[in-house]
Amino acid sequence: MPNGIITEERFLYLRIEAVNMCPAVTCSPDMGVVEAARLMKERDLTAVIVADEETPMGLFSTRDLGSFLADSGAAGARGKLRDNMGDGLITVGLRDYVFEAIGKIARHDVSHLGVIEDEGNIVGIITAIDLLRLQTRAPLYLYQEIERAQSIEQLQAVGNRIFEVVGSALAANAEIRNIVQLICGFNDAITLRLITLLERDEGIRLPAGAAYLVLGSEGRGEQTLRTDQDNALVYNDDLPPEQLNEVKRFADRIVEALEAVGVPRCPGNIMASSPQWCHSLTEWYQLVYRWITVPTPEHVLNFGMFQDLRTLHGDQALCGQLRDHIRATVQRNASFFPNMAYHAVHFPKPFTLFGRIRVEPSGEHRGQVDLKKSGLFAITAGTSLLALEAGIIGGNTWEKLGQLGKLGIISSRDQETIEAAFNYLTRLRLQHQLQELTADRQPTNHVDPGTMPDRKRDQFRQALNGVNSFLWIFRDHYNLDYNSI
C-alpha cells in the first residue's frame, strides 16, 4: 500500500499484511555470528530467525550484532548464534492490527517482530522502522515517550495525548473494540512506567510473592477516558513482616502516583491503599467466600468489581489461584447466580411503560440518560455472570459474548444484537467523554436524547432495544420476575 494514502486516522487500524516486511530468513543456532552478519549484509537484512530444524529459538538482529562486537570484538570471531541471539521471538499475526504490533514492540522492548500466518508459520519480519516509515506521527512515539518519561509530571503530559489518538481513531470510524483495547494498552503502559519510576527514584517496590491487581472495567480491559482507579493487592500468606511493610508502602504510593498522573481515586475506596482491598491469599479466599455466600448489596457490589481481576504487575500465579477459588466457590452455592442476576438488572428499564426512552426525572441530569446505568452495566455485569457460570473468568465483554455464543448459551442472532448495542453505547460514551474533556468539562456518562438528530436518536433507541433484548434473555435464563424489578 503506498505510503501517501495512509492517513493519521487509518494508520493504527491497518492490518500487518498491508505493511512492507522483510523476508523471514532462517539460520541454524550453530551458524557463526560472522557468517550470519555476512548473510545479513548480502541480503540487506536487519535480522534473521534462529531455528533448530523447524522450531524457532529466537532472533538475531543488528542490535545483537552490535552487542556481540562490543563485548567480544575480534576475540569472539568463532561465536555462535545460539549464544548471542535475543531471548525468545515475539510474534504478531498477519491479520493483527498495526496498533497491536506497536504495543508489543513497546512492551517487550524489541525492534523486530516475527509475522505469522494463521497456521503459525513465520512468513516475515517487521521492524519498528517499517512502522515508522508508514506514519511518522504514529502512537509508537507515544509508547516510546511513556517508556522515556523520567517523572510523574512527564507521564501526566504524555497521558493527556491519549485523547488525541482516541479522537483520531473515532474520526476514522475504527472499530470501538480496537479503540478500547488501545486505551487499555496505553493505561497499562503508564501504570507500569510509574511502578518503574517509584522503584528507581524512591526505592518503593512490590516484593516477590505479591501481585498488583486491576479490577472492574480496567480488569476487563474496557476502560474509556478518565475512569476511576479500581485496584487491589494480594500476597502470599508467609510473607515476612519487612516485606509486608513494602507491600503497604507500594499500595499507598501507587494510588497517590496514579492520582498525580490524572487517574482519579475511586469514590468507593476500591483501591490497594485501602485495608479492605489489600490481603493475603487466604484472607482473600475468606473474603470472597463471604461475598458469595452472604449476598448483601455491599457484598454483591464488591464481588462484581473483583471477579474481573487481572494481574498488571507481580506474581501472576496468585491471580490464577484466586480465579480458581472463585470458580469452585460459586459452583458450590446454588443461590449465588440468581442473587447476582437480580442485582445485575435492578436499574430501571431503558424504556417507560409507553415506550419512551427513560430519562432522569429530576436533578442535575434531568432529561438525560445515564449510558452506564441504562445499558452498559447490564450487558457487562450480565455477560460476566453468564460467563462465570460457564467457568469463564477473564477477558473483555466481547470475548465473553463470543465464548457464550460458541457454547450455545446465547444464539448467534442474539449475540449479534447484544454486541451491536454494546458497540454503539460504548462508542457514544467515548465520543461524549471526549467532547466534554475537549471543552474542559468533567466527563460524565449522561447524554440528552432530546438534542440528538433524528437519525442518531433512532440509532440510540435501537441500541437500547438491544439492551432490552439482553435483559429478557438474562431474566429467562435465571427465571427472574422482571416485572418486579
VENHUVEN-V855305 format. One record per residue. OMEGA is omega as a letter, one per 30 degrees, with the letter a starting at -180 (* if undefined). Layout:
BEGIN
omega
OMEGA
OMEGA
END
This chain:
BEGIN
omega
a
a
a
a
l
a
l
a
a
a
a
a
l
l
l
a
l
a
l
a
l
l
l
l
a
l
l
l
l
l
l
l
a
l
l
l
l
l
a
l
a
a
l
a
l
l
l
l
l
a
l
a
a
a
l
l
a
a
l
a
l
l
l
l
l
l
l
a
a
a
a
a
a
a
a
a
a
a
l
l
a
a
a
l
l
a
l
l
l
a
l
a
l
a
l
a
l
a
l
l
l
l
l
l
a
a
a
l
l
l
a
l
l
l
a
l
a
a
l
l
l
a
l
l
l
a
l
l
l
a
a
l
l
a
a
l
a
l
l
l
a
l
a
l
l
a
a
a
a
a
l
a
l
l
l
l
l
a
l
l
l
a
l
a
l
l
l
a
l
l
l
a
l
l
a
l
a
l
l
l
l
l
l
l
l
a
l
a
l
l
a
l
l
a
l
a
l
l
a
a
a
a
a
a
l
a
l
a
l
a
l
a
l
a
l
a
l
l
l
a
a
a
l
a
l
l
a
l
l
a
a
l
l
l
a
a
a
l
a
a
a
l
l
l
l
l
a
l
l
a
a
a
a
l
l
a
l
l
l
l
l
l
a
l
l
l
l
l
l
a
a
a
l
l
l
a
l
a
l
a
a
l
l
l
a
a
l
l
l
l
a
a
l
a
l
l
l
l
l
l
a
l
l
l
a
a
l
a
l
l
l
a
l
a
a
a
a
l
l
l
l
l
l
l
l
a
a
a
a
a
l
a
a
a
a
a
l
l
l
a
l
a
a
a
a
l
l
l
a
a
l
l
a
l
l
l
a
l
l
a
a
l
a
a
l
l
a
l
l
a
a
a
a
a
a
a
a
a
a
a
a
l
l
a
l
l
l
l
l
l
a
l
a
a
a
a
l
a
l
l
l
l
l
l
l
a
l
l
l
a
l
l
l
l
l
l
a
a
l
l
a
l
a
a
l
l
l
l
a
l
a
l
a
l
a
l
l
l
l
l
l
a
l
l
a
l
a
a
a
l
a
l
a
a
a
l
l
l
l
l
l
l
l
l
l
l
l
l
l
a
l
l
a
l
a
a
a
l
a
l
a
a
a
a
*
END
